[in-house]
């Protein structure tokens, strides 16, 4: 894993990327259900980057105070029950 190679051809560029075999297999299964090839999905992704002038989704680090979001539903409910009991 780890590199992207761009190779010019007479009409287009070819982009090669190393990815984990499981990721490739799983993503291609999803794309097949959508009627898309990996190449079509990558072209769509690049088109969205161009249109949005950035990534077409948010990329951020988790906030420090998100413990309540990461807790299981059972744990959150127990905390709420304790607060209501007080």
MARLO-301853 format. One record per residue (C-alpha): x negated, y negated, z negated. Coordinates in Angstrom, 2 decimals. Layout:
N
<atom px="X" py="Y" pz="Z"/>
...
This chain:
86
<atom px="0.00" py="0.00" pz="0.00"/>
<atom px="-0.97" py="-3.58" pz="0.24"/>
<atom px="-1.43" py="-5.08" pz="3.71"/>
<atom px="0.57" py="-6.44" pz="6.60"/>
<atom px="-0.90" py="-6.29" pz="10.08"/>
<atom px="0.38" py="-8.52" pz="12.87"/>
<atom px="-0.46" py="-7.28" pz="16.35"/>
<atom px="0.34" py="-9.41" pz="19.41"/>
<atom px="1.95" py="-7.74" pz="22.42"/>
<atom px="2.84" py="-9.25" pz="25.79"/>
<atom px="6.33" py="-10.28" pz="24.68"/>
<atom px="6.52" py="-10.00" pz="20.91"/>
<atom px="4.51" py="-9.52" pz="17.77"/>
<atom px="4.44" py="-6.24" pz="15.92"/>
<atom px="4.41" py="-6.41" pz="12.13"/>
<atom px="3.17" py="-3.38" pz="10.20"/>
<atom px="3.46" py="-3.17" pz="6.43"/>
<atom px="2.41" py="-0.47" pz="4.00"/>
<atom px="5.21" py="0.47" pz="1.62"/>
<atom px="5.85" py="3.30" pz="-0.76"/>
<atom px="7.30" py="6.31" pz="1.09"/>
<atom px="10.23" py="6.57" pz="-1.36"/>
<atom px="11.08" py="2.88" pz="-0.86"/>
<atom px="11.02" py="3.34" pz="2.91"/>
<atom px="13.20" py="6.45" pz="2.79"/>
<atom px="15.74" py="4.95" pz="0.37"/>
<atom px="15.99" py="1.62" pz="2.19"/>
<atom px="16.37" py="3.31" pz="5.58"/>
<atom px="19.23" py="5.42" pz="4.17"/>
<atom px="21.04" py="2.25" pz="3.07"/>
<atom px="20.34" py="0.52" pz="6.37"/>
<atom px="21.63" py="3.52" pz="8.33"/>
<atom px="24.94" py="3.25" pz="6.46"/>
<atom px="25.05" py="-0.39" pz="7.55"/>
<atom px="24.28" py="0.58" pz="11.14"/>
<atom px="20.89" py="-1.16" pz="11.08"/>
<atom px="17.35" py="-0.04" pz="11.74"/>
<atom px="14.44" py="-1.18" pz="9.59"/>
<atom px="13.23" py="-3.33" pz="12.48"/>
<atom px="16.62" py="-5.05" pz="12.79"/>
<atom px="16.73" py="-5.68" pz="9.04"/>
<atom px="13.23" py="-7.18" pz="9.11"/>
<atom px="14.19" py="-9.45" pz="12.03"/>
<atom px="17.27" py="-10.57" pz="10.08"/>
<atom px="15.12" py="-11.22" pz="7.01"/>
<atom px="12.63" py="-13.32" pz="9.00"/>
<atom px="15.46" py="-15.24" pz="10.69"/>
<atom px="16.95" py="-16.08" pz="7.27"/>
<atom px="13.56" py="-17.29" pz="6.02"/>
<atom px="13.39" py="-19.62" pz="9.02"/>
<atom px="16.96" py="-20.87" pz="8.57"/>
<atom px="16.68" py="-21.43" pz="4.82"/>
<atom px="13.07" py="-22.65" pz="4.91"/>
<atom px="12.27" py="-20.16" pz="2.15"/>
<atom px="13.22" py="-16.76" pz="0.86"/>
<atom px="16.93" py="-15.95" pz="1.28"/>
<atom px="17.22" py="-15.02" pz="-2.39"/>
<atom px="16.02" py="-16.41" pz="-5.71"/>
<atom px="12.66" py="-15.26" pz="-6.99"/>
<atom px="11.94" py="-16.06" pz="-10.61"/>
<atom px="10.50" py="-14.70" pz="-13.80"/>
<atom px="12.92" py="-13.66" pz="-16.54"/>
<atom px="13.75" py="-16.31" pz="-19.07"/>
<atom px="12.34" py="-15.89" pz="-22.56"/>
<atom px="15.72" py="-15.97" pz="-24.30"/>
<atom px="17.48" py="-13.28" pz="-22.30"/>
<atom px="17.41" py="-10.57" pz="-24.97"/>
<atom px="21.21" py="-10.57" pz="-25.16"/>
<atom px="21.44" py="-9.96" pz="-21.40"/>
<atom px="19.05" py="-7.03" pz="-21.58"/>
<atom px="20.76" py="-5.37" pz="-24.54"/>
<atom px="23.01" py="-2.44" pz="-23.95"/>
<atom px="26.74" py="-3.09" pz="-24.06"/>
<atom px="26.99" py="-1.04" pz="-27.28"/>
<atom px="24.34" py="-3.16" pz="-29.00"/>
<atom px="25.96" py="-6.42" pz="-27.87"/>
<atom px="29.35" py="-5.22" pz="-29.12"/>
<atom px="27.89" py="-4.25" pz="-32.51"/>
<atom px="26.44" py="-7.75" pz="-32.90"/>
<atom px="29.77" py="-9.33" pz="-31.94"/>
<atom px="31.60" py="-7.08" pz="-34.40"/>
<atom px="29.21" py="-8.12" pz="-37.21"/>
<atom px="29.73" py="-11.80" pz="-36.37"/>
<atom px="33.50" py="-11.42" pz="-36.46"/>
<atom px="33.33" py="-9.56" pz="-39.78"/>
<atom px="31.44" py="-12.44" pz="-41.44"/>
